[in-house]
Amino acid sequence: MTVSLFDQFMSPTFLGIHLIAIALLAAWYLVPTPTQRWMNNRVLSLQSLFINRFASQLLTPINVGGHKWALILCALMLYIIFLNTLGLLPYTFTPTTQLSLNLGLAVPMWLSTVLIGFRNQPTAALGHLLPEVTPTLLIPVLIIIETISLFIRPLALGVRLTANLTAGHLLIQLISLAVYTLLLSMPVVALLTSVVLLLLTILEIAVAMIQAYVFILLISLYLQENV
């Protein structure tokens, strides 16, 4: 029986419970919690250092009104990093390879930035749909194009995250199958291929973190346009 390579992206079940639900809830361990100690432990210290550096770098170009999003963006960044790197562990599942989950994260964040723009500066928000000094004949066409580009933003966010993680996991799966197949017949080639697999795994860890950062960075750019 031939098993499809895409079966690894299906949510497995254990005792009738989908493991994607456990993966989504397990990420809340990374959320900083108040402590009664005089000094923070290592986990809280690393979280505080990361949040301070990340927030200062991300929110510097944004107006003061957008700084209220610091906690939301930092928490979402940690959440996506955890979900992205979770699938690199053996016998686990990557929730962010599901387009429905990524769209569930992208659409509300994008829609919030759009609604904030229409509430705070409706003239400027509508002005994005039509550039200045536009010929009269091109006005209807440009409005349609800008409207489509506006509504395609959350789709681009979700598809980008899904495609990058899916491609990396498929490549790791293919190379690991090659190593398993060549282990008995050509052990030297299998050993060299396993080195490539190790390097690819390290690269996939970096891709998981970078894609989470790009996801949050694009949301901050959308917020910057509407604040």
Backbone hydrogen bonds, N-H to C=O, Kabsch-Sander energy under -0.5 kcal/mol:
donor,donor_aa,acceptor,acceptor_aa,energy
7,D,4,S,-1.4
8,Q,5,L,-1.0
9,F,6,F,-1.4
10,M,7,D,-1.4
14,F,17,I,-2.5
17,I,14,F,-1.5
18,H,16,G,-0.5
19,L,12,P,-2.8
21,A,18,H,-1.2
22,I,18,H,-0.9
23,A,19,L,-2.4
24,L,20,I,-2.1
25,L,21,A,-1.7
26,A,22,I,-2.2
27,A,23,A,-1.0
28,W,25,L,-1.2
29,Y,26,A,-1.6
30,L,27,A,-1.8
31,V,28,W,-1.2
45,S,41,N,-2.1
46,L,42,R,-2.5
47,Q,43,V,-2.3
48,S,44,L,-2.5
49,L,45,S,-2.4
50,F,46,L,-2.5
51,I,47,Q,-2.7
52,N,48,S,-2.4
53,R,49,L,-2.3
54,F,50,F,-2.8
55,A,51,I,-2.6
56,S,52,N,-2.1
57,Q,53,R,-2.0
58,L,54,F,-2.5
59,L,55,A,-2.4
60,T,56,S,-0.6
66,G,63,N,-1.4
67,H,64,V,-1.5
68,K,65,G,-0.6
69,W,66,G,-1.6
70,A,67,H,-1.5
73,L,69,W,-2.7
74,C,70,A,-2.3
75,A,71,L,-2.4
76,L,72,I,-2.3
77,M,73,L,-2.1
78,L,74,C,-2.2
79,Y,75,A,-2.2
80,I,76,L,-2.5
81,I,77,M,-2.2
82,F,78,L,-2.2
83,L,79,Y,-2.1
84,N,80,I,-2.7
85,T,81,I,-2.4
86,L,82,F,-1.2
87,G,83,L,-0.7
88,L,85,T,-1.1
89,L,86,L,-1.4
92,T,89,L,-0.9
97,T,94,T,-1.4
98,Q,95,P,-1.8
99,L,97,T,-0.6
102,N,98,Q,-1.9
103,L,99,L,-2.6
104,G,100,S,-1.7
105,L,101,L,-1.2
106,A,102,N,-2.5
107,V,103,L,-2.6
109,M,105,L,-0.9
110,W,106,A,-2.7
111,L,107,V,-2.8
112,S,108,P,-2.0
113,T,109,M,-1.7
114,V,110,W,-2.1
115,L,111,L,-2.5
116,I,112,S,-2.2
117,G,113,T,-2.0
118,F,114,V,-2.2
119,R,115,L,-1.7
120,N,116,I,-2.8
121,Q,117,G,-2.0
125,A,121,Q,-2.2
126,L,122,P,-2.3
127,G,123,T,-1.7
128,H,124,A,-1.0
128,H,125,A,-0.5
129,L,126,L,-1.2
130,L,127,G,-1.1
138,L,135,P,-0.8
139,I,135,P,-0.7
139,I,136,T,-0.9
142,L,138,L,-2.8
143,I,139,I,-2.2
144,I,140,P,-1.9
145,I,141,V,-2.4
146,E,142,L,-2.9
147,T,143,I,-2.1
148,I,144,I,-2.3
149,S,145,I,-2.5
150,L,146,E,-1.8
151,F,147,T,-2.1
152,I,148,I,-1.4
153,R,150,L,-0.7
156,A,152,I,-2.4
157,L,153,R,-2.2
158,G,154,P,-2.4
159,V,155,L,-2.7
160,R,156,A,-2.3
161,L,157,L,-1.7
162,T,158,G,-2.3
163,A,159,V,-3.1
164,N,160,R,-2.1
165,L,161,L,-1.7
166,T,162,T,-2.5
167,A,163,A,-2.5
168,G,164,N,-1.9
169,H,165,L,-2.3
170,L,166,T,-2.4
171,L,167,A,-2.2
172,I,168,G,-2.2
173,Q,169,H,-2.4
174,L,170,L,-2.5
175,I,171,L,-2.4
176,S,172,I,-2.4
177,L,173,Q,-2.0
178,A,174,L,-1.9
179,V,175,I,-2.3
180,Y,176,S,-2.2
181,T,177,L,-2.2
182,L,178,A,-2.4
183,L,179,V,-0.7
185,S,181,T,-0.5
186,M,182,L,-1.8
190,A,186,M,-2.2
191,L,187,P,-2.2
192,L,188,V,-2.2
193,T,189,V,-2.5
194,S,190,A,-2.0
195,V,191,L,-1.4
196,V,192,L,-1.7
197,L,193,T,-2.2
198,L,194,S,-2.1
199,L,195,V,-2.3
200,L,196,V,-2.4
201,T,197,L,-2.0
202,I,198,L,-2.0
203,L,199,L,-2.3
204,E,200,L,-2.3
205,I,201,T,-1.8
206,A,202,I,-1.9
207,V,203,L,-2.5
208,A,204,E,-2.4
209,M,205,I,-1.7
210,I,206,A,-2.8
211,Q,207,V,-2.9
212,A,208,A,-1.3
213,Y,209,M,-2.0
214,V,210,I,-2.8
215,F,211,Q,-2.2
216,I,212,A,-1.9
217,L,213,Y,-2.7
218,L,214,V,-2.4
219,I,215,F,-1.5
220,S,216,I,-2.2
221,L,217,L,-1.9
222,Y,218,L,-2.2
223,L,219,I,-2.2
224,Q,220,S,-2.3
225,E,221,L,-1.5
226,N,222,Y,-0.7
226,N,223,L,-0.8
227,V,223,L,-0.7
